[in-house]
């Protein structure tokens, strides 16, 4: 099962994406033999940044309004300040993230990306990390914030910043190869 190709959705806004938090997990996913798909609210290209400086652009593969949960095995939410702030205002993006978390499929969010999960209202009772400035937002959303390089809570994988990307990628690949709790968030695991 671990050799089966998986399809990983990378959900971003049209700009403000921290380049390393998209490109490095993308490379890890594709190097492991999986397919990466770029999803955004708008078609066309998205603008990546290295902190506050413009970096490369990437072509959008699918708009979030057209994306179907059943087409993907995992979701990655890259950070950057402006990126998740814009996503949390897009109802399709928030719904897509919520459906992913509720499905039990792996969801990996780094840096400021948990803002989208705060908006999706899926953090109650979950332990996670993020960029430190999100600590209060996460706690107010019912999550337990911790300062660790990577935190796995059921199907949710989180990291703090670009320095944590190696640990983040390892946790993501582990979930892809060995699965996440398919009934994460469910009280009953029966039929």
CORSULUR-V168581 format. One record per residue. N is the residue number from 0. OMEGA is omega in radians with two decimals (none if undefined). BURIAL is # if it has 9 or more other ideal C-beta (glycine too) atoms within 8 Angstrom, else .. Layout:
BEGIN
N;OMEGA;BURIAL + N;OMEGA;BURIAL
END
This chain:
BEGIN
0;-3.09;. + 1;3.12;. + 2;3.13;. + 3;3.11;. + 4;3.10;. + 5;3.08;# + 6;-3.07;# + 7;3.09;# + 8;3.01;# + 9;-3.07;# + 10;-3.12;# + 11;3.00;# + 12;-3.08;# + 13;3.10;# + 14;3.07;# + 15;-3.13;# + 16;3.06;# + 17;-2.98;# + 18;-3.07;# + 19;-3.10;# + 20;2.98;# + 21;-2.97;# + 22;-3.10;# + 23;3.03;# + 24;3.09;# + 25;-3.14;# + 26;3.13;. + 27;3.14;# + 28;-3.10;# + 29;3.08;# + 30;3.13;. + 31;3.08;# + 32;3.14;. + 33;-3.12;# + 34;3.09;# + 35;-3.11;# + 36;3.14;# + 37;-3.11;# + 38;3.14;# + 39;3.11;# + 40;-3.10;# + 41;3.05;. + 42;3.09;. + 43;-3.12;. + 44;3.03;. + 45;-3.09;# + 46;3.07;# + 47;-3.14;# + 48;2.91;# + 49;-2.98;. + 50;-3.10;. + 51;-3.11;. + 52;3.11;. + 53;3.12;. + 54;-3.12;. + 55;3.00;. + 56;3.10;. + 57;3.11;# + 58;3.06;. + 59;3.10;# + 60;-3.05;. + 61;3.01;# + 62;-3.09;# + 63;3.11;# + 64;-3.14;. + 65;-3.09;. + 66;3.12;# + 67;-3.14;. + 68;-3.07;# + 69;-3.13;. + 70;-3.00;. + 71;-3.14;# + 72;-3.14;# + 73;3.12;# + 74;3.02;# + 75;3.08;# + 76;3.08;# + 77;-3.13;# + 78;-2.88;# + 79;-3.05;# + 80;-3.03;. + 81;-3.08;# + 82;-3.13;# + 83;3.09;# + 84;3.08;# + 85;-3.12;# + 86;-3.08;# + 87;3.05;# + 88;-3.12;. + 89;-3.05;# + 90;3.11;. + 91;3.14;# + 92;3.13;# + 93;3.11;# + 94;3.13;# + 95;3.12;# + 96;3.14;# + 97;-3.14;# + 98;3.14;# + 99;-3.13;# + 100;-3.11;# + 101;-3.12;. + 102;-3.06;. + 103;3.08;# + 104;-3.12;# + 105;3.05;# + 106;-3.11;# + 107;-3.09;# + 108;-3.09;# + 109;3.00;# + 110;3.13;# + 111;-3.06;# + 112;3.11;# + 113;3.04;# + 114;3.12;# + 115;3.13;# + 116;3.02;# + 117;-3.13;# + 118;3.14;# + 119;3.09;# + 120;-3.11;. + 121;-3.04;# + 122;-3.13;# + 123;3.08;. + 124;-3.13;. + 125;3.08;# + 126;-3.12;. + 127;3.08;# + 128;-3.11;# + 129;2.92;# + 130;-3.02;# + 131;-3.09;. + 132;3.11;. + 133;-3.07;# + 134;-3.09;# + 135;3.12;. + 136;-3.14;# + 137;3.11;# + 138;3.12;# + 139;3.10;. + 140;3.08;# + 141;3.12;. + 142;3.04;# + 143;-3.13;. + 144;3.06;# + 145;-3.13;. + 146;-3.14;. + 147;-3.08;. + 148;3.10;# + 149;3.11;# + 150;3.06;# + 151;3.13;. + 152;-3.00;. + 153;-3.11;# + 154;-3.09;# + 155;3.13;# + 156;3.14;# + 157;3.05;# + 158;-2.98;# + 159;-2.93;# + 160;-3.12;# + 161;3.10;# + 162;-3.13;. + 163;-3.03;# + 164;3.11;# + 165;3.11;. + 166;3.11;# + 167;3.13;# + 168;3.12;# + 169;3.13;# + 170;3.11;# + 171;-3.14;# + 172;3.07;# + 173;3.13;. + 174;3.12;# + 175;-3.07;# + 176;-3.04;# + 177;3.06;. + 178;3.03;. + 179;3.09;# + 180;-3.04;. + 181;3.12;. + 182;-3.14;. + 183;3.13;# + 184;3.13;# + 185;3.08;. + 186;-3.11;. + 187;3.09;. + 188;3.09;. + 189;3.13;. + 190;none;.
END
